[in-house]
Amino acid sequence: MKPNILVIAGHDPSGGAGIHADIEAIHSLGGFAATLITGLTIQNSQEVRGFELVPVELLLRQADCLLDDMRFDAVKIGMTGSVEMIHAIAGLLDRLPGVPVVVDPVLVAESGGALSAGTVPEAMLRELLPRATIATPNLPEAQRLAGSDDLDRCGERLLASGCPAVVITGTHHDTTDVHNHLFTATGRTTLSWPRLDGAYHGSGCTLAAATATLLGHGHSPAEALARAQDYVHQCLRRAWRAGKGQLIPNRLP
């Protein structure tokens, strides 16, 4: 049977990132996505112009309705937007004991533009990362969460929050190869592949959603992450341009 994946994330009207990206990745990898939309963004493939959060009470009422009907095999969390929303999501996760959780700590869109309030990083460290199985920040997000520019200190600080595995993605580095750095209690492991030309809209969402789906299929965190990274690379190789800005990963086979 298909694993049920609960996605808690924002809506991107351009279709490149957020809930759209999550659903495509999950269905492509043989899962089924149920969604709780935290916020509505004003963005396209070029820029973010703003966002409005969904009332927390509404999101929790939707969650109650889903949990009355469905069991979930994994959870993917993307844009949260506020401390109040993070607190509500943390309470929801406590109602799903033993379910693997992937947190993509979305703070800024890949095309630029804030997608959270200023105090969100501290709340993520305090309430979401301790409940996560894997966290997948990009380097700027990790630096903001950890309060450090040093890669190893970022990994150590995020592990210290209670998250057992942290992947700091290297798409924002200007290097010949892309280097993703996995931090666990046993140290740092670096996974690399050739950098593709162009800039991409929604690659981080795709990685987190794919990882959650593969965890839902029963893969170990290390195996789920390795398979998810390979899937993302294939999606980027097939990417296309829907608008005037960043390329859109082709998540469907």
SULQUIJO-V690514 format. One record per residue. N is the residue number from 1. PHI is phi as a letter, one per 30 degrees, with the letter a starting at -180 (none if undefined). PSI is psi as a letter, one per 20 degrees, with the letter a starting at -180 (* if undefined). D_FIRST is the distance of its C-alpha to the first C-alpha in whole Angstrom. Layout:
n = [N	N]
phi = [PHI	PHI]
psi = [PSI	PSI]
d_first = [D_FIRST	D_FIRST]
This chain:
n = [1	2	3	4	5	6	7	8	9	10	11	12	13	14	15	16	17	18	19	20	21	22	23	24	25	26	27	28	29	30	31	32	33	34	35	36	37	38	39	40	41	42	43	44	45	46	47	48	49	50	51	52	53	54	55	56	57	58	59	60	61	62	63	64	65	66	67	68	69	70	71	72	73	74	75	76	77	78	79	80	81	82	83	84	85	86	87	88	89	90	91	92	93	94	95	96	97	98	99	100	101	102	103	104	105	106	107	108	109	110	111	112	113	114	115	116	117	118	119	120	121	122	123	124	125	126	127	128	129	130	131	132	133	134	135	136	137	138	139	140	141	142	143	144	145	146	147	148	149	150	151	152	153	154	155	156	157	158	159	160	161	162	163	164	165	166	167	168	169	170	171	172	173	174	175	176	177	178	179	180	181	182	183	184	185	186	187	188	189	190	191	192	193	194	195	196	197	198	199	200	201	202	203	204	205	206	207	208	209	210	211	212	213	214	215	216	217	218	219	220	221	222	223	224	225	226	227	228	229	230	231	232	233	234	235	236	237	238	239	240	241	242	243	244	245	246	247	248	249	250	251	252	253]
phi = [none	d	d	d	c	d	c	b	a	c	c	c	d	d	i	d	b	i	e	e	d	d	d	d	d	d	d	d	c	i	c	b	c	c	b	b	c	d	a	c	c	c	a	b	d	c	a	c	c	l	a	b	d	d	e	e	e	d	d	d	d	d	d	e	d	d	d	d	c	b	c	b	c	a	b	c	c	c	d	c	j	a	d	d	d	d	d	d	d	d	d	d	d	d	d	b	d	i	d	d	b	c	c	c	d	d	c	b	d	d	d	j	j	d	b	a	d	d	c	d	e	d	d	d	d	d	c	c	d	d	c	c	d	b	c	b	d	d	d	e	d	d	d	d	d	d	i	b	c	d	e	d	d	d	d	d	d	d	d	d	d	j	d	d	b	b	c	c	d	c	d	d	d	c	b	d	c	d	c	c	c	c	c	b	d	d	k	c	b	c	c	b	a	d	d	d	d	j	c	b	c	j	d	d	e	d	d	d	d	d	d	d	d	d	d	d	d	j	d	d	e	d	d	d	d	d	d	d	d	d	d	d	d	d	d	d	d	c	d	b	c	d	b	c	c	d	d	c	e	d	d	c	d]
psi = [q	p	p	p	p	o	p	o	r	r	p	o	i	i	i	h	a	b	g	g	g	g	g	g	g	g	h	h	j	k	r	p	p	q	q	o	o	h	q	o	q	n	r	a	i	h	r	p	i	r	q	p	q	q	p	h	g	g	g	h	g	g	g	g	g	g	h	i	h	q	q	q	i	r	p	p	p	c	p	g	h	q	g	g	g	g	g	g	h	g	h	g	h	i	j	l	p	i	p	q	p	p	o	n	m	o	h	p	q	h	i	q	p	q	k	r	r	h	j	g	g	g	h	g	h	h	h	g	h	i	j	q	g	p	q	l	q	r	g	h	g	g	h	g	g	i	k	q	i	p	g	h	h	g	g	g	g	h	h	i	i	i	p	i	p	p	o	o	q	k	h	i	q	m	q	g	q	p	o	p	o	p	p	a	h	i	a	p	p	p	p	q	r	p	p	q	q	r	q	q	o	j	h	g	g	g	g	g	g	g	g	g	g	h	h	h	i	j	q	q	g	g	g	g	g	g	h	g	g	g	g	g	g	h	g	h	h	j	q	r	o	h	b	i	c	q	q	p	p	n	i	p	*]
d_first = [0	4	6	9	12	16	18	22	24	27	27	29	31	31	27	28	27	25	22	23	22	19	17	18	17	14	13	14	12	9	9	10	13	15	19	22	25	28	30	32	33	36	36	35	35	38	39	38	40	39	36	36	34	32	33	32	32	30	27	27	27	24	22	23	22	18	18	20	16	13	12	12	11	14	17	19	23	25	28	30	33	35	36	35	31	31	32	30	27	28	28	24	23	25	23	20	21	19	17	18	20	21	24	26	29	30	34	35	34	34	36	39	39	38	35	36	39	41	40	36	36	38	35	33	34	35	32	29	29	29	26	24	23	24	26	27	30	32	36	38	35	35	39	39	37	39	42	43	44	43	40	40	41	38	36	37	38	34	33	36	34	32	29	28	27	29	29	32	31	34	34	37	39	42	41	41	37	34	34	31	32	30	32	31	33	34	35	35	33	33	31	33	32	35	35	35	37	37	36	32	31	27	27	27	24	22	22	21	18	17	18	16	13	13	14	11	9	12	15	18	20	22	20	18	21	23	20	20	24	23	21	23	26	25	24	28	29	28	29	32	34	33	36	39	38	35	33	29	27	25	21	20	20]
